[in-house]
Every structure is written in C-alpha cells, then in structure tokens.
Amino acid sequence: MKDTALRIADFKDSIFGVISRLAREHQAVNLGQGFPDFDGPEFMKDIVYKKMKEGHNQYAPFPGTPNLRQEISNYYERFYRLSYNPETQVTVTVGATEAIYLVIMGLINPGDEVIVLEPFYDSYVASIKMAGGIPVPVTMHAPDFTIDVKELTAAISPRTKLLILNNPHNPTGKVWAKDELEAVAKLTIQHDLYLLSDEVYEFLVFDGIKHIPTATLEGMKDRTITISSAGKTFGLTGWKIGWICANEKVTQACRLVHQYVTFAVSTPMQEAVAEGLKQLPDYLPGFVELYKGKRDSFYAEMKKLGFDFSLPKGTYFMMVPIAKHTKLNDVDFAMKLIKENKVATVPPSAFYLKSTEGEKFLRFCFAKKEETLRAAVENLKGL
C-alpha cells in the first residue's frame, strides 16, 4: 500500500477530539470542546419539523436555498447596513468550518502566504496547508491579546494574499475595538490583501459592547470575506449551517469548490434557519442574557479558586492563566486536570505556531448547564 498524501503528512488528531475522548475515558466534566451541553430553542426545532413535514427533504440548490440566502442578506442589511446580493454574494455551507475551507481553497495557490493571528481556530492552518499555502503567524499578546502593528506589518510580504481575523475571538473571548480593526484594515488595503473575517460569535457579546463587522469599515466591503454560523447563533451546532458573504468573484470561487466537496447543505435545516433569522430581534436578548449569566457565575467561581484574569467580553470561552496553580505547561496541566480533578479543558498551545504564550493558559468553555459548571467548580476545588 502506498503512503497517504503528503499534504496531510504532519496532521494530527484535532485537539478538540482528543480532549473529548479523554474526558469520556476518565469520566471528567467536559469544559473543553466548544458546544452547549443543552439543547437549542424549541421554536427552531418546531420549525425544522414543520419544514420536514412540508416536504423540504431533497437536495437544495448548491449555493443554498433561495429563502435562506435572502434572509441572510436581509439580516446583514437590518443589523449592519451591509448589502449582499443573495444570488451572487451569499453561499450557504456545512457550518463555518466548510466555509473557511472553501475560501482558502478558492483563493490560495501553492506558495501563497496567509497571515493567521495566534491563538487561532485550528481549522485555519489545516486548510491553508491543504491548499499548499504558507501560514504566517502574528501573535495576539496576553493579557489583553492585542497585536503589535509593527509585527503585523513585518509579517506581510509580496507573497501574502489573505489575512484571517476572528472577531469575537475564539479562544480568548476578546471583542476587537474599532481602532484595532481599523489598524488591520489599513494594512489590508495598503497591501491589497483579502481579509477573511470569521464572525461566528457575532451575537455573543456582553456588557453593552457592539460587534463591528470588518466589512463595515471604510474601504473594506469588497475585500472582506465574512463567515458566520447559525449553529453558534441558535446554539444548534449539530445543524452545521454556515455561510459566506463576499464579492461576486470570491463567491464564484468558493462555489466552484463547494459543489465538489459537499454539493448541498441540509434542506430542512436551511429552511428552518431562514425562518429563525426573521426572529432574531425577539430571540437575541434572551440568548445573550442566558450566556452572560453563565459567564458571570462561572467567572466569579473561578476568581474564588484563585484564577486571576479579565472578564471576557464575547464568545463562550475563557482563556485562564495557570501559573499561580502549577509549574506545568498547558498540555501537562490539562492532562492532570482530566485524570486527577476530572475536569477537561483545552490546552491552547495547539492554537499557536510561533509564540509559547499558550503554554501559560487553559481554555474553558462555559456554554454548559448550570449543574455541569457547578460540578466542574467542585472538582477544581481539589487544586
């Protein structure tokens, strides 16, 4: 038998899958992988059942159902005053992860460089490598996870084609301020780059902070490729409904890849999400309040346990410094917590290529039932 493809020769199992497997093996409370351990809203399940009964069960058009693409266009106009043509600028994907893959495969040639801001979602680098591109890391420095504009400028070369920005940011919980976004946008324009803006947590922002889509910045609409996800917005990660909003040229490139990777996305789920997006104004206040409550209560308990860090302003993650509790690095301490304290977290050094800052933190996910969070806190008291 011949060897597998060289493009995946250095790939390893995703850290999320590894941690979840170890959590099961050691019967640990899983605050690792980023998904709720409770169900999404009943009204969305009612809608999808209705759509199935109505007969929306065959292949959808490969760019996405007309209803969903129209409603995606509508909500960007309603919330952000961004205009996207649903026929030529909106594509529905199997979650945001496929969307990331399509953008990179549609744009990146072998040897092209892509700037990734570390810590990053691990799918970015995997997709870049599969396309033959070269990931170029620029570090977001703790404790506030800011970037040094000089470092970012130095990372850009004539081979740079794309910059990936995640806002609100996984794994840190950071919400980018407008001046920070404008500094990145300025460089993007100056060097004629595309910017992939991963905004899947766009509605999970707290304390009165407003999410600023990168495409709303001056001069950025045409060069920004925006990705988002119904799975995050409705807490239904298993539905795997994401999308790409981009100019016509980029959209066509993404669709050419999409038609040969998955072809189409679940029809009844798309139709249900289309209906759900119409209800965002009524749904979102309760959604944000639910997760804010979990954030606040879990943060208070972590502070009592001696963890000292800033309150995250977005997502459902906390990057928690561990130096006060151990001399171990993040991987070894995460293994210790799983085996001895029965709490699973994600060691974030997996999300870095250059810096070792990730070794000083663990990522906790607080998108869990109250009893799950309480059990985790009780187990952590053993520290």
C-alpha positions in Angstrom: 0.0 0.0 0.0 1.3 3.4 -0.9 1.6 6.2 1.7 -1.1 8.7 2.3 -0.9 12.2 0.7 2.0 14.4 1.7 -0.4 17.3 2.2 -1.6 15.7 5.4 1.6 14.1 6.5 2.1 16.3 9.5 -1.6 16.4 10.5 -2.6 15.1 13.9 -6.0 14.5 15.5 -7.8 17.7 16.4 -7.1 18.8 20.0 -10.9 19.0 20.4 -11.5 15.4 19.6 -8.5 14.3 21.7 -9.8 16.2 24.8 -13.4 14.9 24.4 -12.1 11.3 24.1 -10.0 11.7 27.2 -12.9 13.3 29.1 -15.1 10.2 28.3 -12.3 7.8 29.3 -11.7 9.5 32.6 -15.4 10.5 33.3 -14.3 14.1 33.5 -16.6 17.1 33.3 -16.1 18.4 29.7 -15.4 22.1 29.5 -13.2 21.6 26.5 -14.9 21.3 23.2 -16.9 24.4 22.4 -20.6 23.4 22.2 -23.5 23.7 24.6 -24.5 20.5 26.5 -28.1 21.7 26.4 -30.5 22.0 23.5 -31.2 25.0 21.3 -34.5 26.9 21.3 -37.7 24.9 21.0 -39.2 27.2 18.3 -36.3 26.3 16.0 -36.9 22.5 16.4 -40.6 23.1 15.8 -39.8 24.9 12.6 -37.5 22.3 11.2 -40.0 19.5 12.0 -42.6 21.6 10.1 -40.3 22.0 7.2 -39.7 18.3 7.0 -43.4 17.6 7.1 -43.9 20.1 4.3 -41.6 18.1 2.1 -38.3 20.1 2.2 -36.2 16.9 2.2 -34.5 16.7 -1.2 -31.3 18.3 -2.4 -31.2 22.1 -2.0 -29.7 24.3 -4.7 -25.9 24.1 -4.2 -25.4 27.8 -3.3 -28.1 27.4 -0.6 -31.9 27.7 -0.6 -33.3 30.9 -2.0 -35.1 31.6 1.2 -32.0 31.3 3.4 -29.8 33.3 1.2 -32.4 36.1 1.1 -32.8 36.1 4.9 -29.0 36.2 5.4 -28.9 39.2 3.1 -31.8 40.7 5.0 -30.2 40.4 8.4 -26.9 41.9 7.3 -28.9 44.9 5.9 -31.0 45.1 9.1 -28.3 44.8 11.7 -25.2 46.3 9.9 -26.5 48.2 6.8 -24.4 45.8 4.7 -25.8 45.0 1.3 -25.2 41.5 -0.1 -26.9 40.2 -3.3 -28.4 36.8 -2.3 -27.9 35.5 -5.8 -24.3 36.3 -6.3 -22.7 37.2 -2.9 -24.2 34.7 -0.4 -23.3 31.0 -0.2 -24.6 28.5 2.4 -22.1 26.0 3.7 -21.8 23.0 6.0 -21.0 25.1 9.0 -18.3 27.8 9.3 -15.6 25.2 9.1 -16.5 24.3 5.5 -16.8 28.0 4.7 -13.2 28.6 5.9 -12.0 25.6 3.8 -13.9 26.9 0.7 -12.4 30.4 0.9 -8.9 29.2 1.3 -9.1 26.5 -1.4 -10.8 29.0 -3.7 -8.1 31.8 -3.2 -4.8 30.3 -2.1 -2.2 28.9 -4.6 0.8 26.8 -3.5 3.4 29.2 -2.1 0.9 32.0 -1.2 1.2 33.3 2.4 -1.8 33.6 4.7 -1.5 35.6 8.0 -3.1 34.0 11.0 -3.4 35.8 14.3 -2.5 33.4 17.0 -4.1 31.9 19.0 -6.3 30.7 16.1 -9.0 28.2 15.4 -7.0 25.1 14.2 -9.0 24.7 11.0 -7.4 27.8 9.6 -3.9 26.3 9.4 -5.1 22.9 8.3 -6.9 24.4 5.4 -4.0 26.6 4.4 -1.7 23.6 4.3 -4.1 21.6 2.3 -4.2 24.4 -0.3 -0.4 24.4 -0.4 -0.3 27.8 1.2 2.1 29.0 4.0 0.6 30.1 7.3 2.4 33.1 8.8 1.6 33.6 12.5 1.3 37.0 14.2 0.8 36.8 18.0 -2.0 38.4 19.9 -0.2 39.2 23.1 -1.5 38.4 26.5 -3.1 39.5 28.8 -5.3 41.7 26.6 -4.5 39.8 23.4 -3.6 42.8 21.4 -1.5 42.8 18.2 1.6 44.8 17.6 1.0 46.6 14.3 4.8 46.6 13.6 4.8 42.9 13.9 1.9 42.6 11.6 3.4 44.9 9.1 6.7 42.9 9.2 4.8 39.7 8.5 3.4 40.9 5.2 5.4 40.0 2.2 4.8 40.2 -1.6 3.5 36.6 -1.3 0.8 37.5 1.2 -2.6 37.1 -0.2 -5.0 36.7 2.7 -5.3 37.7 6.4 -7.6 35.8 8.8 -9.3 37.7 11.6 -11.7 36.1 14.2 -14.0 38.5 16.0 -15.4 37.9 18.6 -12.3 35.8 19.2 -12.0 32.1 20.0 -10.3 31.1 22.2 -9.7 34.4 24.2 -13.2 35.9 24.4 -11.7 39.2 23.0 -14.0 41.6 21.1 -12.0 43.7 18.8 -12.3 47.5 19.3 -12.9 49.7 16.2 -9.4 51.3 16.3 -7.8 47.8 16.4 -9.9 46.7 13.4 -9.1 49.9 11.5 -5.3 49.3 12.0 -5.7 45.9 10.4 -7.9 47.2 7.7 -5.4 49.9 6.8 -2.7 47.4 6.2 -5.0 45.1 4.3 -5.9 47.9 1.9 -2.3 49.2 1.7 -1.0 45.8 0.7 -4.0 44.8 -1.5 -5.0 41.7 0.6 -8.2 39.8 1.1 -9.4 39.5 4.7 -11.3 36.5 5.9 -13.4 37.7 8.8 -14.7 34.8 11.0 -17.6 36.3 12.9 -19.5 33.2 14.1 -19.8 34.6 17.6 -21.1 38.0 16.3 -24.2 38.0 18.6 -22.4 36.6 21.7 -21.1 40.0 23.0 -21.7 41.3 26.5 -21.7 44.4 28.7 -23.1 46.7 26.1 -20.3 46.1 23.6 -21.3 46.2 19.9 -19.9 43.8 17.4 -18.3 45.6 14.4 -18.3 43.6 11.2 -15.0 44.1 9.4 -16.9 44.7 6.1 -18.4 47.9 7.6 -15.1 49.7 7.8 -14.2 52.2 5.1 -12.8 50.5 2.0 -13.2 47.0 3.3 -16.6 45.8 1.9 -15.2 44.4 -1.3 -12.1 42.8 0.1 -13.7 41.3 3.3 -15.0 37.7 3.2 -17.4 37.4 6.1 -18.2 34.0 7.6 -20.9 33.3 10.2 -22.9 30.4 11.6 -26.5 29.6 12.6 -25.1 26.8 14.8 -23.5 29.4 17.1 -26.3 31.9 16.9 -29.0 29.4 17.8 -27.0 27.0 19.9 -27.6 24.2 17.4 -24.1 23.3 16.5 -25.2 19.9 15.1 -27.2 21.6 12.4 -24.0 22.7 10.7 -25.4 25.7 8.8 -22.9 28.4 8.0 -22.4 31.0 5.2 -20.0 33.1 3.3 -20.7 36.7 2.2 -18.3 38.1 -0.3 -17.9 39.9 -3.6 -19.0 38.1 -6.8 -15.5 36.9 -7.8 -14.8 35.3 -4.4 -18.3 33.9 -4.2 -17.9 32.1 -7.5 -14.5 30.7 -6.5 -16.0 29.3 -3.2 -19.0 27.9 -5.0 -16.8 26.1 -7.5 -15.1 24.3 -4.6 -18.3 23.8 -2.7 -20.1 21.9 -5.5 -17.4 19.2 -5.4 -16.9 19.0 -1.7 -20.4 18.8 -0.2 -22.6 20.0 -3.1 -25.5 21.0 -0.9 -26.4 21.6 2.7 -29.4 20.0 4.6 -32.5 21.4 3.1 -34.9 21.4 6.1 -32.3 22.9 8.3 -31.7 25.7 5.8 -35.4 26.4 5.6 -35.7 26.4 9.4 -32.7 28.8 9.8 -34.3 31.1 7.2 -37.4 31.4 9.4 -35.3 31.7 12.5 -33.3 34.6 11.2 -36.5 36.6 10.8 -37.0 36.2 14.6 -33.5 37.4 15.7 -34.8 40.7 17.2 -37.0 38.8 19.6 -34.7 35.9 20.2 -31.3 37.6 20.7 -31.9 39.4 24.1 -32.7 36.2 25.9 -29.9 34.4 24.1 -27.3 36.9 25.2 -28.7 37.1 28.8 -28.5 33.3 29.1 -24.8 33.2 28.2 -24.0 36.3 30.1 -25.4 34.7 33.3 -23.3 31.6 32.7 -20.2 33.8 32.1 -20.7 35.9 35.2 -21.4 33.0 37.6 -18.5 30.8 36.3 -16.1 33.8 36.3 -17.0 34.5 39.9 -16.3 30.9 40.9 -13.0 30.8 39.0 -11.9 34.0 40.8 -12.7 32.4 44.1 -10.5 29.5 43.1 -7.6 31.9 42.7 -7.6 32.3 38.9 -6.8 35.9 38.0 -7.9 37.1 34.6 -10.1 39.7 32.8 -13.7 39.1 32.2 -14.2 38.0 28.5 -16.4 40.3 26.5 -17.6 37.8 23.9 -17.9 34.2 22.9 -18.4 31.4 25.4 -14.7 30.8 26.2 -12.3 31.9 28.9 -8.5 31.9 28.5 -7.4 31.3 32.1 -3.8 31.8 33.2 -2.5 28.8 35.2 0.9 30.0 36.6 -0.5 30.5 40.1 -1.6 26.9 40.3 1.1 25.0 38.6 4.6 25.0 37.1 3.4 22.6 34.4 2.7 23.7 30.8 -0.8 23.8 29.5 -0.8 20.3 28.0 0.6 18.6 31.1 -1.7 20.6 33.4 -4.7 19.8 31.2 -3.9 16.1 31.4 -3.5 16.4 35.2 -6.9 18.1 35.5 -8.6 15.4 33.4 -7.1 12.5 35.3 -7.0 13.8 38.8 -9.6 16.6 39.1 -12.0 15.2 36.5 -12.3 18.4 34.5 -11.5 18.6 30.8 -10.2 21.8 29.3 -8.4 22.7 26.0 -4.6 23.5 26.1 -4.3 26.5 23.8 -0.7 25.9 22.7 -2.4 23.9 20.0 -3.6 27.2 18.6 -0.1 28.8 18.3 2.7 28.3 15.7 5.3 30.8 16.9 4.7 32.0 20.5 4.9 29.9 23.6 2.3 32.1 25.4 -0.3 29.5 25.0 1.5 27.2 27.5 0.5 29.6 30.3 -3.2 29.2 29.8 -6.1 26.8 29.6 -9.3 27.4 27.6 -12.6 26.8 29.5 -16.0 26.7 27.7 -18.9 27.9 29.8 -21.6 27.0 27.3 -22.8 24.3 29.7 -25.7 23.5 32.0 -25.6 25.0 35.5 -25.1 21.6 37.0 -22.2 20.9 34.6 -20.5 24.2 35.6 -21.1 23.5 39.3 -19.7 20.0 39.1 -16.6 21.4 37.3 -16.1 24.0 40.1 -16.4 21.4 42.8 -13.8 19.2 41.1 -11.5 22.1 40.7 -11.6 22.9 44.4 -9.3 19.9 44.7 -6.5 22.1 43.4 
